[in-house]
């Protein structure tokens, strides 16, 4: 069962809500569900997905169309940043870029919604928040670029008078 299916599965979500309150029967039932579909363990433990889903709910509210549209955009961005055959480090950094992109646009939207009603202090607070989010986003991009640069191996081979450069 994929992460998307877990989000849509009402029965599992009901069990999760009960388990959140400490309901032992719900916890046992969830263990049974995970035994039947081991991918659920991964889905339940995917903190990146969970954090992104919470922020997405915050942005979209109850509007499932907006949530789906943003989810599709996030998935496309993730594919673009992570690439086809990423290393675990590239995957982690790509996820960080996408999370920071989503958060940056969230705080920018909050700032735009608050414009006109802000005191000078409130405006400064929002500006600092946007600037911090932007720095984190750009830092994640820089780190991924740096990792990819380091991973490229260039070898220079001199054969007689010919010089051959092999780039990885």
Secondary structure by P-SEA (a helix, b strand, c coil): ccaaaaaacaaaaaaaaaaaaccaaaaaaaaaaaaaccaaaaaaaaaaaaaaaaaaaaaacccaaaaaaaaaaaaaaaaaaacccccaaaaaaaaaaaaaaaaaaaaaaaaaaacccccaaaaaaaaaaaaaaaaaaaaaaaaaaaaaaaabbbbbbbcccbbbbbcc
